Amino acid sequence: MSSQPPSYSPINCEFHDVLETRATTRALTSVVFRNEAGEVERRSAVISDVFARNGEEFLVLDSGDTVRLDRLLQIDDEKLADY
């Protein structure tokens, strides 16, 4: 039995703008997200890229982590659920 990741759900455009701003300014950012196991993780890193691939969107941290945008919970004090 194979397990497939849940379908991608696009995030709010205004929250996407927050990500783009952080990536452009190269600001140290607190990133809170759910990993593939559903556990909450927190990183303090610079967002080095925001990109799309195969209909899904991702961000890349300078730590090397890649996070699918619909797994994000919070960027600094900005909660995705508030958008």
Number of C-alpha atoms within 10 A of each C-alpha: 3 4 5 6 7 7 9 13 13 13 16 14 10 11 19 15 11 14 18 18 13 19 20 14 11 15 13 15 18 16 21 19 20 16 14 12 6 9 8 13 12 14 15 15 18 20 27 19 17 20 12 11 7 5 9 14 18 17 19 18 20 14 12 10 11 15 20 21 24 18 19 21 18 17 20 13 9 14 13 18 11 9 10
